[in-house]
Amino acid sequence: MQVGYVVPSSVLSRYGIERLRIYVQATNLFTITKYKGLDPELQSTSADNGGTINDISVAGFGIDQGNYPHTAGYLVAVNLSF
């Protein structure tokens, strides 16, 4: 989700700024599912184990084996043009 505000050019013109946008962004805020484990999108094996999709070691994709869930991410940013 992203929410932003563009400052009106009438306010910015006296400072020599063409455009100013301030915004906040958030990712992985929630997952809508009936799954009771941590996160069904987790991969239970590492990508560097050399296995292929047919190997037993890689076939565990999506199986929650106590891994950490995806964390939420937050970003506060400013876009500025002169």
Wavefront OBJ file of the C-alpha trace (Angstrom):
o trace
v 0.000 0.000 0.000
v 1.244 3.491 -0.816
v -0.162 6.838 0.298
v 1.296 10.120 -0.902
v 0.786 13.850 -1.072
v 1.886 16.239 -3.831
v 2.610 19.721 -2.520
v 0.886 22.361 -4.692
v 3.191 24.101 -7.191
v 2.001 27.512 -5.985
v 3.704 26.825 -2.638
v 6.878 25.412 -4.221
v 7.508 28.043 -6.915
v 8.943 30.607 -4.487
v 11.632 28.071 -3.436
v 12.637 27.103 -6.980
v 11.160 23.614 -6.645
v 9.156 22.227 -9.562
v 7.534 19.226 -7.860
v 7.540 17.713 -4.371
v 5.848 14.468 -3.423
v 5.999 12.903 0.033
v 4.789 9.342 0.521
v 4.780 6.332 2.807
v 4.679 2.750 1.595
v 4.031 -0.514 3.439
v 4.412 -4.098 2.190
v 3.326 -7.457 3.632
v 0.884 -5.856 6.029
v -1.374 -8.888 6.261
v -2.234 -12.173 4.561
v -5.836 -13.278 4.118
v -5.866 -17.049 4.600
v -7.234 -19.766 6.862
v -3.737 -21.240 7.193
v -2.760 -21.548 10.861
v 1.028 -21.859 10.367
v 3.507 -19.021 10.060
v 3.495 -18.360 6.301
v 2.506 -20.694 3.435
v 4.838 -18.866 1.009
v 7.998 -19.969 2.813
v 10.549 -22.094 1.030
v 11.883 -24.746 3.372
v 15.170 -25.362 1.496
v 17.952 -23.055 0.391
v 18.407 -22.234 -3.289
v 22.126 -23.182 -3.217
v 21.660 -26.867 -2.318
v 22.060 -27.898 -5.957
v 18.747 -29.728 -6.101
v 16.241 -29.673 -8.910
v 12.483 -29.374 -8.757
v 12.174 -33.191 -8.819
v 14.455 -33.748 -5.816
v 12.919 -34.539 -2.439
v 14.987 -31.738 -0.866
v 13.366 -29.068 -3.063
v 9.890 -30.611 -3.037
v 9.319 -29.091 0.415
v 8.484 -25.680 -1.056
v 5.637 -24.101 0.891
v 5.864 -26.517 3.805
v 6.140 -24.583 7.031
v 8.918 -26.143 9.097
v 9.129 -23.429 11.731
v 10.759 -20.813 9.501
v 10.309 -17.115 10.126
v 7.325 -15.414 8.459
v 7.656 -12.614 5.934
v 8.120 -9.348 7.736
v 6.269 -6.136 7.056
v 8.277 -3.404 5.370
v 7.847 0.341 5.687
v 9.258 3.136 3.549
v 9.037 6.906 3.925
v 10.227 8.817 0.858
v 10.393 12.185 -0.857
v 10.405 12.813 -4.642
v 11.826 16.222 -5.459
v 12.261 17.922 -8.862
v 14.004 21.247 -9.509
l 1 2 3 4 5 6 7 8 9 10 11 12 13 14 15 16 17 18 19 20 21 22 23 24 25 26 27 28 29 30 31 32 33 34 35 36 37 38 39 40 41 42 43 44 45 46 47 48 49 50 51 52 53 54 55 56 57 58 59 60 61 62 63 64 65 66 67 68 69 70 71 72 73 74 75 76 77 78 79 80 81 82
